[in-house]
Amino acid sequence: MRPRRLKNEINVVPYIDVMLVLLVIFMVAAPMMTTGSVDLPSTGKSSQVPSNPTRVMVRADGSIAIKDAKGNDSSVDRAGLAGYLNAEKTKNPDLAVLVAGDKNAKYEAVLDVLDGIKALEIKRVGLETVRKQ
């Protein structure tokens, strides 16, 4: 009987098969990955401008003021804003609210106000802007 001869070779065929499978998986999965870019929506002119809306203004320091339909200004806190809007909503179920955030106000302050208005289930809410010249 002949002694067995040892092979010093590595069979690379299974490794090539695994690499090709991984390559196909990455080629299929790569286009599905989301990137870090933000695609912002475009806005158009509102088809129905609300008549006599209640304006909620967020100032640069984060304080809140309300300008009612008659043009009266009053400073309020977040709880006062909720109480005022609830009272206005009971008077007028079709209440329109415009939120005007100062250019230098923190984004978080404006979002807190919008979140508070959303919690009151007011349907007609918009952001007030100025048209660029």
Steps between C-alpha positions, in 0.01 A plus 500: 500500500623843410516767764269791450658809367411828674374785289625846587237676296191689608186450299385858424188412300263521803649839594443633150139380514442678831663820370283500187185455709604790727576716194152437358338580837688831529425592138128445560491668843713809423240687288237444772702676770383850584746783488530795735355753257172675571245548225283787612149543361411805299215725600254692293257778571214403726174461313293621793639776720341487847300804598602658833740229620643490849874565479736329743841669495817332626754771576878467471536440875241219490214694658153465352253773411148477361347747257128442475273579207439852636875578506551483879842373613552307822799305633425152630679186612436154357217423744341838432522434126316170539230660712452791260482276192257262672272792584521629141435153363179466700383836360606419144543129410654601165780697669799587280840543668812645340833439675759772437848402613770765520793437268733481802270283713606147576344237278409300809293789642292522182451122494390501864231756415388299196493184711284673762257619232486150352417359843195729509379341174476828310469411132595826326861577596757670280842663514513869426780607267614809316542490124856565384543797271 
